[in-house]
Amino acid sequence: MYLWPGLPQLAKEGSWAALAVAVGFAALVNAALCGTLVWDELVASGMRTVLWAAVGSVWIASVAATCRWHRRQAAWQSGGPARDALAAAQDHYLKGNWFEAEQILAGLIRRNPRDVDAGLMRASLFRHTRRFVEAAGELERIGRFVGAR
């Protein structure tokens, strides 16, 4: 599964972007295979070289991106710095230190815009400080992510 670009993210998160990457890579591989094995007289040898170079480049880039994604997932699940920051934001939130909690949550969302937990806490903070329009906007933003279910 980790050898096909986009497939790990698609399987674990159901990401539409990962689906687009996986389908795009399949189209690129099919074009290279057809240009090499089926319609070899229609595709110049230089173009075949470019196609296979593109397949290799995309594959190497996607392996690097998948490794980076996997490390972030493992760090989050093991309680890395993001979890510590979320706990600190929750502590400030429960004490009524709205400004400090909002600053920490904004930093978490800047680092990972798809952080549903930080987004939910931020929407709750907006609601408590009577900023209902911003709370609704935050809920709408995080509602688009798969993890928001």
Secondary structure as GFF3:
##gff-version 3
##sequence-region A 1 149
A	DSSP	alpha_helix	7	13	.	.	.	ID=ss1
A	DSSP	alpha_helix	16	33	.	.	.	ID=ss2
A	DSSP	pi_helix	34	38	.	.	.	ID=ss3
A	DSSP	alpha_helix	45	77	.	.	.	ID=ss4
A	DSSP	alpha_helix	81	95	.	.	.	ID=ss5
A	DSSP	alpha_helix	98	111	.	.	.	ID=ss6
A	DSSP	alpha_helix	116	128	.	.	.	ID=ss7
A	DSSP	alpha_helix	132	143	.	.	.	ID=ss8
A	DSSP	three_ten_helix	146	148	.	.	.	ID=ss9
###
